[in-house]
Amino acid sequence: MLKKISFLVVIMVIVSVAFLATMIWYMLKPPREERGKPTPSSAAADLQLKKVKYTETREGVKEWELEAFSVGYFQEEGIVICEKVKATFLGKMKFLIL
């Protein structure tokens, strides 16, 4: 009985040390570099659209829709910023159950 308790204590210590090491690594790793993102304002964007609705179809069947209050395209940075986005998926969903 004493061997079982000792074994459990050793396992708990190993798990605790592993958890603590993971937390320390996560806290000490340098933050991800983020390039400067433009602010989504109509004055700064190269192209600005309001009330956008985009529908993707395949073989005449709607697959998904995307609606956004506004969309800004920043050509120099090569990014698109969408505000207040709603996405609706209409096609058949396939699930993988493990």
Helices and strands as residue ranges (DSSP letters): H 2-28, E 47-58, E 61-74, E 79-89
